[in-house]
Amino acid sequence: MVVTVEFIIPKGKPLDLRAPFLRALDEEARLAKRGLELPAKNWAESVVFTNLLKMSIIEWARVITTTNAIYGYNDVGTPAHMIPLSPKTAGALRFFRHGFVAKTKPGRLISGAGSRANKTLIRPKQVSHPGTKARGFSKIVAKNGDERFKRRIQAEVNSELRKWAR
């Protein structure tokens, strides 16, 4: 989420808006980090997020990142791909050949004999993974925080202006 802020400062006494802006930025980053942590709350593997402050003369930002690859795969999705077996994973992929036929079919009231699954164990040389549909965690958090962040900055600046005017 990128928000550009232009301050129009009245002439007269000096007005420093860095502190209120940083307060708003810090609070919004805290809420965004909490929102990003929610999907992984019940995962077996813990997901750690870092919240970094990046400052330059023209840009202040909070950057929230994770190095957890699984979180990234779920957030942005993965394309369909082949999983070749290596010597390391040779025994890991094994399946029972299904061959199951249901007794009923959608849209029909009659039922047939059906059949049971074949118990033949197969060990494929490669597997076709259909890919993972993107969950869009980061987009959801950014969308939820965008308007709230603008309102928070405006409230902080208004508060500072009231103090300045006294």
N, C-alpha and C positions, 0 to 999 in steps of 0.2 A: 504494500500500500504506500503510495507516495502522495504526500499532501504538501503543496507549496503555500507558504505563508508570506504575505507582504505586509509589513507593519507601516502604518501611516502614523507618524509620531507628531503630536502637536508641538509648535515652537514654544520655547520658554525653558522651563526646568528640564534637566536631563531625565530621561525615562529609560530604565533598564528592564527589558522584557525577557531577558535570558532565563531568570529564575522561574517565572510562571510557565514559560514555554517548556522548560525542562521538567517541571512538575507534571504537566499534562502529558508529555512524552513518556516519562517514567511510568505513570499510572496506566496509560494505554498499553505500553509494552508488557506490564505485569498482567493485565487482563488478556492480552493476546497470547502470552505464553501459557496461561492457564487454559485458554480455549484450545490451543494446540495439544496440550497434554491430555485432554479428555478422551480422545479416541483410543489412546494407548494405555489407559488407566488399568484395564484388566488383562493386559497382555502378559504372557509368561516372561518375556524379555523386557527389562526396563528400558524406557526411552528417556534420555536426558537431553534437555534443551538448554542452550546457553543464550544469555541476553547481554549483548554487547552494545556499548555506547560508542558511536562513531561521530567525531566532531571535526569539522574543518571551518574555515572562515565563512564559507557560503552554505554549508550543509551540516545539519545535526540529524542523526538517525539512531534508532534502536534496531538492531538486527538480531532476530531470534533464529537460531539454527539448531540442527541436530545432525549427528553423524550416523544415526541409525538407518541403515539401508532399507530395512523392511518398511519403516515408516514412509520413506521416500517412495518405494514401490507402490504402496497403498495410496499415497497422496496424489501422485501424478500418473499412476497406472503403468502397465508394461505392455508392449506389443506381443502378439503371438510369436512364439519362438520354439525352436527345437532344443531339447535337453539331451545332449549326447552323454553316454555313460563313459566314465573314465575308470581306470583301475581302482581309484579311491572309492567310487560310488557303485561299483559293479553289482553288488548284491542288494543295493538300497531300493531299486525300482523293480518291484515284482507285483504281479496282479493275477487274479483268477480271471480266466476268460469267461465273460458273462454268458452269453447265449440265452439269457432269460427272455421269455415272451410272456407278456401280461395276459391274464384271462379276459380282461375287458379293454375296450378301446374308447377314446374320447368321442363323444357324439353318437354313441351307439348304446342301445339298451340290452343287446344280447351279449352273452359271454361265451368264450371258447374254452378249449382245454388248457391252453397255456403250456409252459414248460419250465423246468427248474434250471438253475444255472449249471453250467459245465464246471466241474471242479479241476480243470486242467490249469496248472500254474505256468505262467509265461514270464520270461525275463527279457524284456525288449532291449534292443541295442540303443535305441533312442526313443524319446517320448515327445509328442507334440503338445506343448503347453498352450492353451488358448489365449493366454494373456490375462491381465488384471484390469478391470475397469477402474478408472481414476475415481477416488473418493472425494478429492478436492477439499481436504481439510483446510489448507492454507487459504484458499479462495473464500471459503465460508467465514473464516476468522477475519480476514481482511474486509469483507463486505459488512460484517456485523460491526466492526470497529470504525469504519470510515466516517460515518456521520457522527458517531459518538465522540470521536477524536476532535472533529471540527468544533462541535459544541463545547467540549472541554477546554480547548484552546481559547475560544471566545470568552468563556466564563472566567478563565484565569486572567486574560488580558483586561477584561472589564473590571475585575476585582483590583488589579494593579492600577488601572486608570483612576478608580475611585480613591485609592490611597494617594496617588500622585496629585490629584486635584485638591486635596485638603491643604 
